[in-house]
Amino acid sequence: MNKDWLFLGIAIVSEVIATSALKASNGFTAWLPTTLVIIGYGLAFFFLSLVLRTIPVGAAYAIWSGVGVALISLVGWLIYGQKLDPPSLIGISLIVLGVAILKLFGRNAT
């Protein structure tokens, strides 16, 4: 596996952790989740900046945001008990499909 794709994976997971902790931070009043938010977003943007040296920004951001949406929806369902109704699942599926099309068929996706 190319290290840039590993770095993109780390950026995505860091962003999902930070976003999950953002809900738990209760408006930045809980110190542990707030610390996770700061560290998570810091790592996410650091690793995304490394990725952008070799992967085009459009492709990297599409993958980062698409996979992030799918994962944070899963976290919301598993941890926070949020409901995923059929329209939500269809929308998330379309986002993931769009990312896959960009990656597989886009000329700038590397």
C-alpha positions in Angstrom: 0.0 0.0 0.0 1.3 3.4 -0.9 2.0 5.5 2.1 -0.1 8.4 0.8 -3.2 6.2 0.9 -2.2 5.1 4.4 -1.9 8.8 5.4 -5.3 9.5 3.9 -6.7 6.7 5.9 -5.2 8.1 9.1 -6.6 11.6 8.2 -10.1 10.1 7.7 -10.0 8.1 11.0 -8.6 11.1 12.9 -11.4 13.3 11.5 -14.1 10.7 12.4 -12.7 10.4 16.0 -12.6 14.2 16.3 -16.1 14.6 15.0 -17.4 11.9 17.3 -15.7 13.6 20.3 -17.1 17.0 19.2 -20.6 15.7 20.0 -19.4 14.3 23.3 -17.6 17.6 24.2 -20.9 19.2 25.1 -19.9 22.6 23.7 -16.3 22.2 24.8 -17.3 21.9 28.4 -16.0 18.3 28.8 -12.2 18.3 28.8 -11.4 14.8 27.6 -13.6 14.9 24.5 -12.4 18.5 23.8 -8.8 17.3 23.9 -9.7 14.5 21.4 -11.3 17.1 19.1 -8.2 19.2 19.1 -5.8 16.3 18.6 -8.0 14.5 16.1 -8.6 17.5 13.8 -4.9 18.5 14.1 -3.8 15.0 13.0 -6.5 14.9 10.3 -5.3 18.1 8.7 -1.6 17.3 9.2 -2.0 13.9 7.4 -4.3 15.4 4.7 -1.6 18.1 4.0 0.9 15.3 3.5 -1.4 13.5 1.1 -2.0 16.6 -1.0 1.7 16.5 -2.0 0.9 13.7 -4.4 -2.8 13.1 -4.7 -4.9 15.8 -6.4 -6.9 17.9 -3.9 -10.2 17.1 -5.5 -9.7 13.4 -5.4 -8.2 13.4 -1.9 -11.0 15.6 -0.5 -13.7 13.6 -2.2 -12.4 10.4 -0.7 -11.8 12.0 2.7 -15.3 13.6 2.9 -17.2 10.6 1.4 -15.6 8.0 3.6 -15.8 10.3 6.5 -19.6 10.8 6.0 -20.1 7.1 5.8 -18.0 6.3 8.9 -19.4 9.1 11.0 -22.9 8.0 10.2 -22.0 4.5 11.3 -20.5 5.9 14.6 -23.6 8.0 15.1 -25.7 4.9 14.7 -23.5 2.6 16.9 -22.5 5.0 19.7 -25.2 7.7 19.8 -28.2 5.6 18.8 -29.0 7.8 15.8 -31.5 6.3 13.3 -30.5 5.6 9.7 -33.7 5.6 7.7 -33.9 4.5 4.1 -33.4 7.9 2.6 -30.3 8.4 4.8 -28.9 5.0 3.7 -29.6 5.8 0.0 -27.9 9.2 0.3 -24.8 7.7 2.1 -24.6 5.0 -0.6 -24.7 7.6 -3.4 -21.9 9.5 -1.7 -19.8 6.3 -1.4 -20.7 5.4 -5.0 -19.6 8.9 -6.2 -16.3 8.5 -4.4 -15.7 5.1 -6.0 -16.5 6.5 -9.5 -14.0 9.3 -8.9 -11.3 6.9 -7.8 -11.9 4.3 -10.4 -12.6 6.4 -13.5 -11.4 9.9 -12.8 -8.4 11.1 -14.7 -7.0 13.0 -11.7 -7.6 10.4 -9.1 -4.1 8.8 -9.4 
